[in-house]
Amino acid sequence: MVGGERGQTGFKGENVSNLDLGLIGNCCVSALVDKEGRVVWCCLPRFDGDPVFHALLSNNGREEGRAGNSRGVFAIELEDLVESTQAYIPNTAILRTELRGKSGSIEIIDFMPRFKWRERSFRPQMLVRRVRPLSGSPRIRIKVEPEFANGSVKPFQTFGSNHIRYCSDDQNYRLTTDAPIDYIRNATPFIANEAINLIFGPDETLSEGVYQTAKHYEERTHSYWKNWSHRLALPFEWQDAVTRAAITLKLCAYEPTGAVVAAMTTSIPEAANSGRNWDYRFCWVRDAFFVIRALNSLAAVQTMENYVRWIMNVVAMTQGGRIQPVYGIGLEAELTETYADALPGYRGMGPVRIGNQAHEHDQHDTYGNIILGVTQAFFDQRLFLELGRAEFERLEAVGQMAYDLHDKPDAGIWELRTRARVHTSSSLMCWAACDRLAKIAACLQLPDRSTFWRTRAEKIRSAILELAWSDKRQAFVESFGGSTLDASVLLMSEVGMIEPSDPRYISTVRVLEKTLGRGPFMMRYEEADDFGVPETTFNICAFWRLDALAKIGEQDKAREIFEELLAVRNPLGLMSEDTAFEDRMLWGNFPQTYSMVGIINGAVRLSKSWEAAT
């Protein structure tokens, strides 16, 4: 299948609880739009900022909002709504929603401006919404209900002839529009017999009229994304899925610093009423590496260059000491976890967390992911960024930490809060740190250093092969001397530590499939954690599984699993972190970069070649 964009259809009154949301953004800010064209999540002034529109975590802004309890929503509602359809304009981050009712229909175009202007990236903290009547005499209601301070402060309003200001002591935003201001202020229904433009953003006067600005920004944003997508090196098959995944990953990169967030949301639970609610609006070194590698496989290298700059700042900041697994997108180290008590949570399933305790954890795989994330930049001659001996020497301090910690207990890849072990996946990435340093040293013509790091890598590899193998389970297990299974050991082949043809690796794949597989899906591990036994499958583990199957020669089975995983994406082609294997509902923060990475990796791995197919 090489067709166009996916779309979705919905009806008024449906219980929308499967994250049927579209992501728009500009690599500085973003928003989530539901199937009826309602902005239900938007943080300002950046991804981890205050959720000015937060209906996603306050009863989803659904029927309760229509009863007069609307909170944190930017809605354009069609009277007597019967049906809605939604799709991205192909190969862009521009979302089109069509609402159809008994009296008529409208189109909503949503985007955040993104283009080159005066030889630099123009990506303002701005949401643009364009409404156009399509048929009949549609009667609409526009509700703009931002709240500040994580839903605890309702702003006061001032207004002029073409704008409304939403203000508090420390925040000020402006809606500029050519719609009747009085109708918006009072959420009064009116007939939309001509096009309407709404621009929400900083409290600043536009340099042109709202229509001219919205039209100009849409045209240039459309051109930007078309050109960006045009340069992708796509596989022959599943092109629409890969393009949407690539655009989504691009949107999750915070361009001012180069950081990549794990997801755009906080506290969407991993399972219903599980309490597994986390804030993912930060940069995990581990997740970001896989994002960068996936985009590199499509020849989208600019994001890598920006991320390498961010990573090297982390290395310089820590000066050879402890590196956290997660930082803020502006290199913030303190991500103290608090609760947003004013927000009831996704479908009322709190708590809503702000910040993430993981910044306090020791996760030793971080050191390997740091070095993995920058390795290509030493070899890739296309890049403007030049790395040399000075950068290598900084990375050697990271490698020293990896070597020192490869056999020490940590919280592991799954960030266990109350238990520490010598996790196989952590030791594996410590091996990768030493292995890649050896290769970088050889590239820089430093043979002594290459030998030094190769010797260390071999020592760690020997320890993993001896201590992580369980004769009883006939598999590599989750920790040295352990007995339980963990899907993350599949990465042993992914990073090149073991050949996929090794009988021990093949046996591990078989045992993991039997124990952790749930149809096409995959659990993370079999042992209970801080919250009990996990209830939902972890999407990236399913992608690791199909990759392993392809490597051991089971290509057809891997393709079947891949198609089933694509079928559980939401109707716009996006995935969250987790899937309930029984009813295939999406759970966890959204859209999850790790999951979108799996789509790209799976397609690149499994697609027919262009030569063979054409």
C-alpha positions in Angstrom: 0.0 0.0 0.0 1.4 3.3 -1.1 -1.7 5.4 -0.9 -2.6 8.8 0.6 -3.4 10.1 4.1 -5.7 8.3 6.5 -8.8 10.1 7.6 -11.6 9.6 10.2 -15.3 10.0 10.5 -17.2 10.5 13.7 -20.7 11.3 14.9 -22.0 13.6 17.6 -22.5 11.9 20.9 -20.0 9.2 20.4 -17.9 8.2 23.4 -14.6 9.2 22.0 -12.0 7.6 24.3 -9.5 6.1 21.9 -7.3 9.1 21.4 -8.8 10.1 18.1 -6.7 13.2 18.0 -4.6 15.0 15.4 -1.3 16.7 16.1 -0.4 20.1 14.7 2.7 22.1 15.5 5.8 23.9 14.2 8.7 22.5 16.2 8.2 25.1 19.0 4.6 24.7 20.1 1.9 22.1 19.3 -1.8 21.3 19.8 -4.1 18.3 19.7 -7.4 18.6 17.8 -10.2 16.1 18.3 -12.4 14.7 15.6 -15.0 17.5 15.9 -12.4 20.2 15.4 -11.9 21.1 19.1 -8.5 22.1 20.4 -8.3 20.0 23.5 -4.6 20.3 24.4 -2.1 23.1 23.8 0.8 24.1 26.0 2.4 27.6 25.8 5.0 29.0 25.4 6.6 25.6 24.6 5.8 21.9 24.7 6.3 21.6 28.5 4.6 24.9 29.2 1.2 25.7 30.8 -1.7 23.7 29.2 -3.7 26.8 28.2 -6.1 24.4 26.5 -6.4 21.3 28.6 -9.9 19.7 27.9 -8.1 16.4 27.2 -7.5 16.2 30.9 -10.7 17.7 32.0 -13.4 15.2 30.9 -12.1 15.4 27.3 -14.3 18.5 26.8 -17.1 16.2 25.6 -20.8 16.3 26.5 -20.1 17.7 30.0 -18.7 20.8 28.3 -21.9 21.3 26.3 -23.9 21.3 29.4 -22.2 24.5 30.5 -19.0 23.2 32.2 -16.7 23.8 29.3 -13.1 24.2 30.4 -9.8 24.6 28.6 -11.2 24.2 25.1 -11.1 26.1 21.8 -14.1 24.8 20.0 -15.9 25.6 16.7 -19.2 23.8 17.1 -21.7 23.2 14.3 -25.3 23.2 15.4 -27.1 19.9 14.8 -23.8 18.2 14.0 -24.4 14.8 12.3 -21.1 13.8 11.0 -17.4 14.8 11.0 -14.5 13.8 8.8 -10.9 14.6 9.4 -7.6 14.2 7.5 -4.2 15.8 7.1 -3.6 17.7 3.9 -1.2 15.1 2.4 2.5 15.4 3.3 1.9 18.3 5.7 1.2 19.0 9.3 -2.0 20.9 8.3 -5.2 19.3 9.6 -8.6 19.6 7.8 -11.9 18.9 9.6 -15.2 18.9 7.9 -18.4 19.2 10.1 -21.7 18.3 8.5 -25.1 19.0 10.0 -28.8 19.4 9.0 -28.4 23.1 8.3 -25.1 22.9 6.4 -21.4 22.1 6.6 -18.1 23.8 7.3 -14.4 23.2 6.9 -11.8 23.9 9.6 -8.2 24.2 8.7 -5.8 24.0 11.7 -2.1 24.6 11.7 0.8 26.4 13.4 2.9 28.6 11.1 6.2 27.1 10.1 8.4 28.4 7.2 11.6 30.2 6.3 11.5 34.0 6.7 14.4 36.3 6.4 16.8 33.3 6.1 15.7 31.8 9.5 13.0 29.5 10.8 9.7 31.3 11.5 7.8 29.3 14.1 5.8 31.6 16.3 3.8 30.5 19.4 0.7 30.8 17.4 -2.4 28.7 16.4 -4.2 29.5 13.2 -7.8 28.3 12.6 -9.5 29.0 9.3 -13.3 28.3 9.0 -15.1 28.2 5.6 -18.8 27.4 5.0 -19.2 24.6 2.4 -22.9 24.1 2.0 -26.3 25.3 3.3 -26.6 27.9 6.1 -24.4 26.5 8.9 -24.9 27.9 12.3 -21.9 27.7 14.6 -20.7 28.6 18.1 -17.1 29.5 18.8 -15.9 28.8 22.4 -12.5 30.1 23.4 -12.0 29.0 27.1 -8.3 29.1 28.0 -7.2 28.6 31.6 -3.8 29.2 33.2 -1.7 27.7 35.9 -2.6 24.1 35.1 -6.3 24.8 35.1 -6.4 26.7 38.4 -6.7 30.3 37.0 -9.5 31.6 34.8 -8.1 34.6 32.9 -10.0 37.9 32.7 -10.8 39.4 29.3 -10.4 42.7 27.6 -11.3 43.3 24.0 -11.1 45.6 21.0 -12.8 45.7 17.6 -11.0 42.6 16.2 -9.4 41.0 19.2 -9.9 39.5 22.7 -7.1 39.5 25.3 -7.0 36.7 27.9 -4.9 37.9 30.8 -3.6 37.0 34.3 -0.9 38.4 36.5 1.8 36.7 34.5 0.3 35.5 31.2 -1.3 37.3 28.3 -2.6 35.9 25.1 -4.6 37.4 22.2 -7.2 36.1 19.8 -7.4 38.1 16.6 -10.3 37.4 14.3 -12.6 38.7 11.6 -15.6 37.0 13.3 -17.9 39.1 15.5 -16.1 39.6 18.8 -19.4 39.8 20.8 -20.4 36.3 19.5 -17.2 34.8 20.6 -17.1 36.5 24.0 -20.5 35.1 24.8 -20.3 31.9 22.9 -23.4 33.0 20.9 -24.5 30.8 18.0 -24.4 32.6 14.6 -24.8 31.8 10.9 -21.4 31.4 9.2 -22.1 32.7 5.7 -18.6 33.7 5.0 -15.0 32.6 5.8 -13.7 33.2 9.3 -10.1 33.4 10.5 -8.9 33.0 14.1 -5.3 33.5 15.3 -4.5 32.7 18.9 -1.1 33.5 20.3 1.1 36.2 22.0 -0.5 39.4 23.0 0.8 41.3 19.9 -0.8 43.2 17.1 -0.6 41.6 13.7 1.4 43.5 11.0 -1.3 42.7 8.4 -5.1 42.0 8.5 -6.2 38.7 10.0 -7.4 37.3 6.7 -4.2 38.3 4.9 -2.0 36.9 7.7 -3.9 33.6 8.0 -3.9 33.1 4.2 -0.2 34.0 3.8 0.8 31.8 6.7 -1.2 28.8 5.5 0.3 29.0 2.0 3.9 29.2 3.2 3.4 26.5 5.9 1.9 24.2 3.3 4.9 24.8 1.0 7.4 24.2 3.9 5.9 20.8 4.8 5.5 19.7 1.1 9.2 20.5 0.5 10.3 18.8 3.7 8.4 15.6 2.9 9.6 15.7 -0.7 13.2 15.2 0.5 12.4 12.0 2.6 14.0 8.8 1.4 10.9 6.7 1.7 10.7 2.9 1.4 8.6 1.6 -1.4 5.8 0.2 0.8 3.7 2.0 3.5 4.7 5.4 2.3 1.8 7.2 3.9 2.4 5.6 7.3 6.1 6.5 7.2 5.5 10.1 6.0 3.0 10.7 8.8 5.4 9.1 11.4 8.3 11.3 10.1 6.3 14.5 10.3 5.1 13.6 13.8 8.7 12.9 15.0 9.7 16.2 13.4 7.0 18.0 15.3 8.2 16.5 18.6 11.7 18.1 18.1 12.0 21.4 20.0 14.0 23.2 17.4 15.3 26.2 19.5 17.5 23.8 21.5 17.4 20.5 19.5 15.7 18.4 22.3 13.2 15.8 21.4 10.2 15.2 23.7 8.9 11.7 24.4 5.3 12.8 23.8 3.2 15.9 23.8 1.1 15.1 26.8 1.2 14.4 30.5 -0.8 11.8 32.5 -2.7 9.9 29.9 -2.7 6.6 31.9 -1.0 3.4 30.6 -4.3 1.6 31.5 -7.6 2.6 32.8 -7.5 3.7 36.5 -4.0 2.3 36.8 -2.3 5.3 38.4 0.5 4.9 35.8 0.2 8.6 34.8 3.5 10.3 33.8 4.6 13.6 32.3 6.4 12.9 29.0 6.9 16.4 27.8 10.7 16.2 28.3 13.7 14.8 26.5 14.7 11.3 27.4 18.2 10.6 26.0 17.1 7.0 25.3 14.0 7.9 23.3 15.6 10.7 21.5 18.4 8.5 20.1 15.9 6.2 18.5 14.0 9.1 17.1 17.1 10.5 15.5 18.1 7.2 14.1 14.7 6.7 12.5 14.7 10.1 10.9 18.3 9.5 9.7 17.1 6.3 7.9 14.8 8.6 5.8 17.6 11.1 5.2 16.1 13.7 7.5 19.4 14.6 9.1 18.8 18.2 10.2 17.0 17.0 13.4 20.1 14.9 14.2 22.4 18.0 13.9 20.2 20.0 16.2 20.0 17.1 18.7 23.8 16.5 18.7 24.2 20.1 19.7 21.8 19.6 22.6 23.5 16.3 23.6 27.0 17.9 23.6 25.6 20.6 25.9 24.5 17.9 28.3 27.9 16.3 28.2 29.7 19.7 28.8 27.2 20.6 31.6 27.8 17.3 33.5 31.7 17.4 33.1 32.2 13.7 33.2 29.8 13.1 36.1 26.4 11.6 36.5 24.1 12.1 33.5 20.3 12.1 34.1 18.1 9.9 31.9 15.9 12.9 31.2 16.2 16.7 31.0 14.0 19.6 30.2 14.0 20.8 26.6 16.0 23.8 27.7 18.5 21.6 29.5 16.7 22.0 32.8 17.9 19.4 35.3 15.3 19.9 38.0 12.0 18.3 36.9 10.4 18.1 40.3 7.2 16.1 40.2 4.0 17.8 41.4 0.3 17.4 40.9 -2.2 19.6 39.0 -5.1 19.2 41.4 -7.4 21.5 39.3 -7.4 18.9 36.5 -9.4 15.7 37.0 -7.3 13.8 34.4 -8.0 11.9 31.2 -11.6 10.6 31.4 -11.4 11.6 35.0 -8.5 9.2 35.7 -6.0 11.2 37.7 -3.6 12.2 39.0 -2.3 14.7 36.6 1.5 15.0 37.1 3.7 17.9 36.2 7.4 17.1 36.1 8.9 13.6 36.3 10.7 11.9 39.1 12.9 10.0 36.6 15.3 12.9 36.6 16.5 11.5 40.0 17.0 8.0 38.7 20.2 6.2 37.9 19.6 4.6 34.5 23.0 3.5 33.2 21.8 2.9 29.6 21.8 6.7 29.3 25.6 6.8 28.8 25.4 4.5 25.9 22.5 6.4 24.3 24.4 9.6 24.6 27.2 8.2 22.5 25.0 6.3 20.1 23.1 9.6 19.5 26.2 11.4 18.3 28.2 8.7 16.6 26.9 9.2 13.1 27.9 12.9 13.2 31.5 11.8 13.3 31.1 9.9 10.0 28.5 11.7 8.0 30.1 14.1 5.6 26.8 15.7 4.5 26.5 17.5 7.8 27.3 21.2 8.5 28.2 20.2 12.0 31.8 19.1 12.4 32.9 16.9 15.3 36.5 16.1 16.0 39.1 15.3 18.7 37.7 17.8 21.3 34.2 16.4 21.1 35.6 12.8 21.2 37.5 13.6 24.4 34.4 14.9 26.0 32.6 11.7 25.1 35.4 9.6 26.5 34.4 10.9 30.0 30.9 9.6 29.3 32.4 6.3 28.2 34.3 6.0 31.4 31.0 6.3 33.3 29.5 3.6 31.1 32.4 1.3 31.8 32.4 1.9 35.6 28.6 1.4 35.8 28.1 -1.5 33.4 27.8 -4.1 36.3 26.1 -1.8 38.9 22.4 -1.9 39.8 20.1 0.8 38.4 16.4 1.6 37.8 16.6 0.2 34.3 15.0 1.1 31.0 11.5 0.9 32.5 12.3 3.3 35.3 11.4 1.2 38.3 11.0 3.4 41.3 11.5 1.0 44.1 13.9 -1.7 42.9 17.5 -1.7 41.5 19.2 -4.5 39.7 22.0 -4.9 37.1 19.7 -4.7 34.2 20.8 -6.4 30.9 19.5 -3.6 28.8 21.6 -1.0 30.8 24.7 -3.1 30.5 24.1 -3.6 26.8 24.1 0.2 26.2 27.2 0.6 28.3 28.8 -1.9 25.9 27.5 0.2 23.0 29.2 3.3 24.5 32.6 1.6 24.5 32.0 -0.1 21.1 31.1 3.2 19.4 34.0 5.1 21.0 36.3 2.5 19.5 34.9 3.1 16.1 35.0 6.9 16.5 38.6 6.8 17.6 39.5 4.7 14.5 37.7 7.3 12.3 39.8 10.0 13.9 42.9 8.0 13.4 43.6 7.4 17.1 44.6 3.7 17.1 45.6 3.6 20.8 42.3 4.9 21.9 40.4 2.6 19.6 42.2 -0.4 21.1 41.5 0.9 24.6 37.8 1.2 24.0 37.6 -2.1 22.0 39.1 -4.0 24.9 36.6 -2.5 27.4 33.7 -3.3 25.0 34.8 -6.9 24.8 35.0 -7.2 28.6 31.4 -5.9 29.0 30.2 -8.1 26.2 31.6 -11.2 27.8 29.9 -10.3 31.1 26.6 -9.9 29.4 26.8 -13.2 27.5 27.7 -15.1 30.7 25.6 -13.4 33.4 22.4 -12.4 31.5 21.9 -15.9 30.0 19.5 -18.2 31.8 19.8 -22.0 31.1 16.5 -22.5 32.9 14.6 -20.0 30.7 16.8 -20.7 27.6 16.8 -16.9 27.0 18.7 -13.8 27.9 16.8 -12.4 31.0 16.2 -8.9 32.4 19.1 -8.8 34.8 22.4 -10.4 35.6 21.7 -13.7 37.4 17.9 -13.0 37.1 15.2 -15.4 36.0 12.4 -13.2 34.5 11.9 -12.1 30.9 12.1 -8.6 29.5 11.5 -7.5 25.9 14.3 -5.0 26.0 16.9 -7.8 25.5 15.8 -7.9 21.9 18.0 -4.7 21.5 21.1 -6.9 21.8 20.9 -7.5 18.1 19.6 -4.1 17.3 22.8 -2.4 18.5 25.1 -5.1 17.1 26.2 -6.9 20.2 25.1 -10.3 19.1 24.5 -11.8 15.7 20.8 -12.5 15.0 21.8 -16.0 13.8 23.2 -16.8 17.3 21.2 -19.8 18.6 20.9 -18.0 22.0 19.3 -15.0 20.4 16.9 -17.1 18.3 15.9 -19.0 21.5 15.4 -15.7 23.3 13.1 -14.5 20.6 11.0 -17.7 20.7 10.7 -17.6 24.5 9.8 -13.9 24.6 7.1 -14.4 21.9 5.6 -17.3 23.9 5.6 -15.6 27.2 5.2 -11.9 26.5 3.4 -11.9 23.1 -0.3 -11.1 23.1 -1.3 -11.6 19.5 0.6 -9.0 17.5 1.3 -7.1 20.7 4.0 -7.5 23.3 4.3 -6.9 27.0 7.4 -5.2 28.4 8.1 -7.8 31.1 6.5 -10.6 33.0 7.3 -9.6 36.6 5.1 -7.2 38.7 6.5 -3.7 39.1 5.8 -0.8 41.5 2.1 -0.8 40.4 1.5 -4.5 40.0 1.4 -6.5 36.8 1.1 -4.3 33.7 -2.3 -4.5 32.0 -1.5 -3.2 28.5 1.1 -4.0 25.9 3.9 -1.6 25.1 3.9 -0.6 21.4 7.6 -0.3 20.9 8.2 -3.8 22.2 5.9 -5.2 19.4 8.0 -3.4 16.9 11.2 -4.8 18.5 9.7 -8.2 18.1 8.9 -7.9 14.4 12.4 -6.5 13.8 13.9 -9.5 15.5 11.7 -11.9 13.6 12.8 -10.3 10.3 16.4 -10.6 11.3 16.1 -14.4 12.1 14.4 -15.0 8.8 10.7 -14.9 9.5 9.9 -12.0 7.2 6.4 -13.1 6.4 5.4 -13.3 10.0 7.0 -10.0 10.7 5.0 -8.4 7.9 1.7 -9.8 9.3 2.5 -8.3 12.7 3.4 -5.0 11.2 0.1 -4.7 9.3 -1.8 -5.5 12.5 0.1 -2.9 14.4 -0.6 -0.3 11.7 -4.3 -1.1 12.0 -4.4 0.0 15.6 -3.1 3.5 14.9 -5.7 6.1 15.3 -7.6 7.2 12.1 -5.0 9.9 11.4 -2.1 7.5 11.6 -0.8 8.3 15.1 0.0 6.0 18.0 0.2 6.4 21.8 2.5 4.4 24.1 0.4 1.4 25.0 -2.4 -0.7 23.5 -4.9 -2.8 25.3 -4.5 -6.2 23.7 -8.1 -7.3 24.3 -10.1 -4.3 22.9 -7.1 -2.6 21.1 -7.8 0.7 22.8 -4.9 3.2 22.8 -3.5 4.2 26.2 -0.5 6.2 27.4 0.9 9.6 26.4 0.3 10.8 22.9 1.6 10.8 20.3 4.5 8.6 21.6 7.7 9.1 19.7 8.9 5.6 20.5 5.8 4.1 18.8 6.2 6.3 15.7 9.8 5.3 15.5 8.6 1.7 15.3 6.5 2.5 12.3 9.4 3.9 10.4 11.8 1.1 11.4 9.3 -1.6 10.6 8.6 -0.2 7.1 12.2 0.3 6.3 13.1 -3.2 7.5 10.2 -5.0 5.8 9.5 -3.1 2.6 10.2 -4.5 -0.8 13.1 -2.6 -2.5 12.3 0.0 -5.1 14.3 -2.0 -7.6 12.5 -5.3 -6.9 9.0 -3.7 -6.8 9.3 -1.5 -10.0 
